[in-house]
Amino acid sequence: MTPLILAVIAAALLIALCYAALCASSPFGDCRKCGGFGFKVVTDRKGKPKRGKHCRRCRGVGKRIRVGRHLYNVAHRTWTAGTD
């Protein structure tokens, strides 16, 4: 293998391990739709920001489970159900 391919593989492995550590330490991240507020910020006719409707994606909480943590939870549930 060429050194460039080895460097790319090492970088990809490092990124994957960092993301796994992030999912383990902080399984919930901010909602991408509302930015972690739990509601959409709207402005009134005067231009002042005010609270809008609840975010439907995060149900007004502002936090969503990360994709990596969700995949881990699914795999763990499947493994636990298969070993009973």
C-alpha positions as a printed Julia matrix, in Angstrom:
84×3 Matrix{Float64}:
   0.0     0.0    0.0
   1.11    3.51  -0.64
   1.73    5.89   2.23
  -1.13    8.12   1.06
  -3.67    5.31   1.37
  -2.35    4.41   4.82
  -2.64    8.04   5.92
  -6.24    8.23   4.68
  -7.15    4.99   6.46
  -5.5     6.2    9.68
  -7.32    9.54   9.47
 -10.67    7.81   8.87
 -10.06    5.48  11.82
  -9.14    8.42  14.05
 -12.29   10.31  13.06
 -14.44    7.22  13.71
 -12.9     6.7   17.14
 -13.38   10.35  18.06
 -17.03   10.19  16.99
 -17.52    7.0   19.01
 -16.04    8.72  22.06
 -18.34   11.71  21.5
 -21.39    9.44  21.26
 -20.36    7.64  24.45
 -19.72   10.8   26.45
 -22.58   12.92  25.09
 -25.3    10.78  23.46
 -27.6    13.74  22.8
 -26.8    16.65  20.5
 -28.63   19.84  19.61
 -31.55   19.55  17.23
 -30.5    20.69  13.77
 -33.9    22.15  12.92
 -34.37   24.48  15.88
 -30.71   24.9   16.86
 -31.26   23.5   20.35
 -33.91   26.04  21.39
 -36.88   23.67  21.17
 -38.88   26.2   19.2
 -38.57   28.25  16.06
 -37.55   31.85  16.63
 -39.87   34.16  14.69
 -40.12   37.92  14.53
 -43.17   40.06  15.04
 -44.15   42.96  12.77
 -41.77   45.3   14.59
 -38.83   42.97  14.0
 -38.49   41.82  17.61
 -37.68   38.11  18.01
 -40.24   36.04  19.87
 -40.91   32.43  20.64
 -42.6    30.49  17.86
 -44.11   27.02  17.69
 -42.59   23.94  19.3
 -40.13   22.06  17.12
 -41.78   18.92  15.81
 -38.49   17.11  15.25
 -37.32   17.25  18.87
 -40.79   17.76  20.42
 -39.76   21.02  22.05
 -36.84   19.58  24.01
 -34.02   20.92  21.82
 -31.99   17.7   22.0
 -31.87   14.7   19.66
 -30.04   11.41  19.96
 -26.91   11.18  17.82
 -26.85    8.77  14.87
 -23.93    6.78  16.26
 -25.59    6.38  19.65
 -28.84    5.3   17.98
 -26.99    2.63  15.98
 -25.25    1.44  19.15
 -28.6     1.22  20.99
 -30.17   -0.79  18.14
 -27.2    -3.18  17.98
 -27.19   -3.62  21.76
 -30.94   -4.32  21.86
 -30.59   -6.86  19.03
 -27.65   -8.58  20.75
 -29.48   -8.66  24.1
 -32.65  -10.09  22.52
 -30.63  -12.76  20.71
 -28.8   -13.98  23.82
 -31.86  -14.42  26.04
